[in-house]
């Protein structure tokens, strides 16, 4: 029971302690209000069909949300793609890194200026350091001029154990967050009972401060910050 | 999981490997490996949990439980079950995706665009 309550608290540690967050479906899913998403919703509420790229975990809800509105959505789970063992290499000093050229040869392969919106979610916080800048550069190039990108960044108060979430759009400014669990392992204990171990999802790689975020998006025309009460900064950038 | 037993269902078992063009006028269940093209106009394709398909697919309905690499064009609907791993663009009238399914590609809902164009 202790581990159940600890996991429950862990879910909340990386999210909100405010009134905007409520647990749904046991402790597996949380909802949160998103100002950045609300601002973006003005774009996709238009009659013009948009081309949207979601680089978070595959979300049936997001696919349904956009296709119902007549938009075209591309889904590409970059965090899962970054776990490809074939990407492992070493830099000039012999330190292990991921091969960003190979990664970009296999992922985010789109014509320039294809997308109106990129949903980046919390990708930069969990992506390997060697991939962050190359991926952001590629996202800039596949966005149309005036295209928008939404990303979430943890603040330093979030803590290193902040879980990585899959984001589902359920209303124009409301997200459902589902913790990403990479694998389940079941084994039989000495008493014959079956124990299921659930390994954690992706680990928080770093915490960006405002200056880091501005540097990361320096090629973009404008940047807008939305501060949330749940140790997350929402960032909306325009190419 | 076994394929539903119906009279008009062709099955490719999990030990079968096929390379080439597959076409037909009955529903097809693939639990083996297929590489090439699959054309089942007016009929449905099911990729079973052990199925590994590397092919462009044209069918009325497509259900994926295993792995599918290639573009899918379905005149009616596409279902991605929770164990599905799909790398390719999907063009269909209706789509359902279970939680846990993996998709890398575009989703294009044809019916709506066609209606809009017809207006």
HADDOCK unambig.tbl for C-alpha pairs under 7 A between the chains (distance, minus, plus):
assign (segid A and resid 58 and name CA) (segid B and resid 102 and name CA) 5.75 0.50 0.50
assign (segid A and resid 58 and name CA) (segid B and resid 103 and name CA) 6.10 0.50 0.50
assign (segid A and resid 60 and name CA) (segid B and resid 97 and name CA) 5.33 0.50 0.50
assign (segid A and resid 60 and name CA) (segid B and resid 98 and name CA) 6.73 0.50 0.50
assign (segid A and resid 60 and name CA) (segid B and resid 99 and name CA) 6.69 0.50 0.50
assign (segid A and resid 67 and name CA) (segid B and resid 109 and name CA) 6.36 0.50 0.50
assign (segid A and resid 70 and name CA) (segid B and resid 112 and name CA) 6.61 0.50 0.50
assign (segid A and resid 72 and name CA) (segid B and resid 107 and name CA) 6.32 0.50 0.50
assign (segid A and resid 72 and name CA) (segid B and resid 108 and name CA) 5.69 0.50 0.50
assign (segid A and resid 73 and name CA) (segid B and resid 106 and name CA) 5.75 0.50 0.50
assign (segid A and resid 73 and name CA) (segid B and resid 107 and name CA) 5.55 0.50 0.50
assign (segid A and resid 74 and name CA) (segid B and resid 105 and name CA) 5.38 0.50 0.50
assign (segid A and resid 74 and name CA) (segid B and resid 106 and name CA) 4.10 0.50 0.50
assign (segid A and resid 74 and name CA) (segid B and resid 107 and name CA) 6.16 0.50 0.50
assign (segid A and resid 75 and name CA) (segid B and resid 103 and name CA) 6.30 0.50 0.50
assign (segid A and resid 75 and name CA) (segid B and resid 104 and name CA) 5.30 0.50 0.50
assign (segid A and resid 75 and name CA) (segid B and resid 105 and name CA) 5.43 0.50 0.50
assign (segid A and resid 75 and name CA) (segid B and resid 106 and name CA) 6.31 0.50 0.50
assign (segid A and resid 76 and name CA) (segid B and resid 103 and name CA) 6.81 0.50 0.50
assign (segid A and resid 76 and name CA) (segid B and resid 104 and name CA) 4.63 0.50 0.50
assign (segid A and resid 76 and name CA) (segid B and resid 105 and name CA) 6.47 0.50 0.50
assign (segid A and resid 77 and name CA) (segid B and resid 104 and name CA) 6.87 0.50 0.50
